[in-house]
Amino acid sequence: MRTNLWWALCAAPLLWPAVPAAAGPGAAKAAVPPARREIQAIYNKIDAAIDQKDVDTAFDYDADDCKYYDKKGRLLEEGSRRQEVVDMLDQVDTVKEITVITSFTGSDTEATVTAKTHVVLIASNNANGRAIKIAFDDISRDYWVKTGDSWKRKRSCEIKNKVALHKNF
């Protein structure tokens, strides 16, 4: 019995399918399309701009005719999304935003991206003088086009959002 077990353990690697070298840790990174990496880099810049309360830079990546839709599919009035962000940032002391692409389909010139954004806002200038923390998660489907060397968001459709208010954190 002991010898059979020993032979089974020795022969097992011969029976396992060979794992190609490309399946190592570097393979996943190499498989990411350049367009996805470029658009993720833009989301990172937008997040950094929001963290700095720099609304102009955050919206620099939108095309002039970019359209925003709420989760019911209704078109938002032109400029209302930007004003919403300005109003929000005016009322908070600190903000931290992180956006991650969760799905990507596209080519070198156009892409549809599903992105998840997590934002934490801290405000201490409320009526009772206590600090509050607001956290929200937003999932959107964004359509991007590349003209020349730059990507621009043409459309953003909110899919889902969740808000949590923490009064005593």
C-alpha positions as CSV (number, residue, x, y, z in Angstrom):
1,M,0.0,0.0,0.0
2,R,2.8,2.4,0.9
3,T,4.5,1.8,-2.4
4,N,1.3,2.5,-4.4
5,L,0.8,5.8,-2.6
6,W,4.5,6.7,-3.3
7,W,4.1,5.9,-7.0
8,A,0.8,7.9,-7.2
9,L,2.4,10.9,-5.7
10,C,5.5,10.7,-8.0
11,A,3.3,10.1,-11.1
12,A,0.8,12.8,-10.3
13,P,2.8,15.7,-11.8
14,L,3.0,13.7,-15.1
15,L,-0.8,13.5,-15.1
16,W,-1.5,17.2,-14.4
17,P,-1.8,19.4,-17.5
18,A,1.2,21.6,-18.1
19,V,0.6,25.2,-17.1
20,P,1.8,27.5,-19.9
21,A,4.4,30.1,-18.9
22,A,2.1,32.9,-20.0
23,A,-0.4,32.0,-17.2
24,G,1.9,33.4,-14.6
25,P,1.4,36.7,-12.7
26,G,2.6,38.9,-15.6
27,A,0.1,37.3,-18.1
28,A,-2.9,39.1,-16.6
29,K,-1.2,42.5,-16.9
30,A,-0.1,41.8,-20.5
31,A,-3.7,40.8,-21.4
32,V,-5.2,44.2,-20.4
33,P,-5.9,46.2,-23.5
34,P,-4.0,49.5,-23.8
35,A,-7.2,51.4,-24.1
36,R,-8.4,50.0,-20.7
37,R,-5.1,51.0,-19.1
38,E,-5.4,54.5,-20.6
39,I,-9.0,55.0,-19.5
40,Q,-8.2,53.7,-16.0
41,A,-5.4,56.3,-15.8
42,I,-7.9,59.0,-16.7
43,Y,-10.2,57.8,-13.9
44,N,-7.2,58.0,-11.5
45,K,-6.6,61.6,-12.6
46,I,-10.3,62.5,-12.2
47,D,-10.2,60.9,-8.7
48,A,-7.1,62.9,-7.8
49,A,-8.8,66.1,-9.0
50,I,-11.9,65.5,-7.0
51,D,-9.7,64.8,-3.9
52,Q,-8.2,68.2,-4.5
53,K,-11.6,69.8,-5.1
54,D,-10.4,70.7,-8.7
55,V,-13.7,70.5,-10.6
56,D,-12.3,71.9,-13.8
57,T,-9.7,69.2,-14.1
58,A,-12.2,66.5,-13.2
59,F,-14.5,67.5,-16.0
60,D,-11.6,68.1,-18.6
61,Y,-12.0,64.5,-19.7
62,D,-15.6,65.0,-20.8
63,A,-16.3,65.7,-24.4
64,D,-18.0,69.1,-25.0
65,D,-21.2,67.2,-25.9
66,C,-21.0,64.7,-23.0
67,K,-24.4,63.5,-21.7
68,Y,-25.2,62.3,-18.2
69,Y,-28.1,60.0,-17.4
70,D,-29.6,59.1,-14.1
71,K,-30.3,55.5,-13.1
72,K,-33.8,55.7,-14.5
73,G,-32.4,56.7,-17.9
74,R,-33.4,60.3,-17.8
75,L,-31.0,62.8,-19.4
76,L,-29.7,65.3,-16.9
77,E,-29.7,69.0,-17.8
78,E,-26.5,70.2,-19.4
79,G,-24.2,71.4,-16.6
80,S,-26.3,69.9,-13.8
81,R,-23.8,67.1,-13.0
82,R,-21.0,69.6,-12.8
83,Q,-23.0,71.9,-10.5
84,E,-23.9,68.9,-8.3
85,V,-20.2,68.1,-7.8
86,V,-19.4,71.8,-7.1
87,D,-22.2,72.0,-4.5
88,M,-21.1,68.7,-2.9
89,L,-17.4,69.8,-2.7
90,D,-18.3,73.2,-1.2
91,Q,-20.0,71.5,1.7
92,V,-17.3,69.1,2.8
93,D,-13.8,69.4,4.4
94,T,-12.2,66.4,2.8
95,V,-13.0,63.9,0.0
96,K,-11.4,60.7,-1.1
97,E,-12.6,59.1,-4.4
98,I,-11.5,55.9,-6.0
99,T,-12.8,54.6,-9.3
100,V,-12.1,51.1,-10.7
101,I,-13.0,49.7,-14.1
102,T,-15.0,46.5,-13.5
103,S,-15.7,45.7,-17.2
104,F,-14.4,46.9,-20.5
105,T,-15.3,46.3,-24.1
106,G,-13.9,48.3,-27.0
107,S,-11.1,49.0,-29.4
108,D,-8.3,51.5,-29.7
109,T,-10.7,54.3,-30.6
110,E,-13.9,53.7,-28.6
111,A,-14.9,51.9,-25.4
112,T,-17.8,51.1,-23.1
113,V,-16.7,50.9,-19.5
114,T,-18.5,49.9,-16.4
115,A,-16.8,51.7,-13.5
116,K,-17.4,51.5,-9.7
117,T,-16.6,54.7,-7.8
118,H,-16.3,54.8,-4.0
119,V,-16.4,58.2,-2.4
120,V,-15.9,59.2,1.3
121,L,-16.8,62.8,2.3
122,I,-16.2,64.4,5.7
123,A,-17.9,67.6,6.7
124,S,-17.5,69.3,10.1
125,N,-19.4,72.5,9.4
126,N,-22.9,71.3,9.8
127,A,-25.6,72.9,12.1
128,N,-24.7,71.0,15.3
129,G,-21.0,71.4,14.9
130,R,-20.3,67.6,14.7
131,A,-18.4,66.0,12.0
132,I,-20.3,63.6,9.7
133,K,-19.0,61.1,7.2
134,I,-20.9,60.3,4.0
135,A,-19.8,57.3,1.9
136,F,-21.3,56.4,-1.4
137,D,-20.8,53.8,-4.1
138,D,-21.8,54.5,-7.6
139,I,-21.7,52.2,-10.6
140,S,-21.9,53.8,-14.1
141,R,-21.6,52.7,-17.7
142,D,-19.5,55.2,-19.6
143,Y,-18.9,55.5,-23.3
144,W,-15.4,56.8,-24.3
145,V,-14.0,57.9,-27.7
146,K,-10.4,58.6,-28.6
147,T,-9.7,61.5,-30.9
148,G,-6.0,62.0,-31.7
149,D,-4.1,61.1,-28.5
150,S,-6.8,61.8,-26.0
151,W,-9.8,59.9,-24.6
152,K,-13.0,61.8,-23.9
153,R,-16.1,60.6,-22.1
154,K,-19.2,61.1,-24.4
155,R,-21.8,59.5,-22.2
156,S,-22.2,58.4,-18.6
157,C,-25.2,56.4,-17.4
158,E,-25.7,55.8,-13.7
159,I,-26.6,52.1,-13.0
160,K,-26.7,52.0,-9.3
161,N,-25.8,54.1,-6.2
162,K,-25.8,53.6,-2.5
163,V,-25.3,56.2,0.2
164,A,-24.4,55.7,3.8
165,L,-24.4,58.5,6.5
166,H,-22.2,58.1,9.6
167,K,-22.9,60.8,12.2
168,N,-20.6,59.5,14.9
169,F,-17.5,58.0,13.4
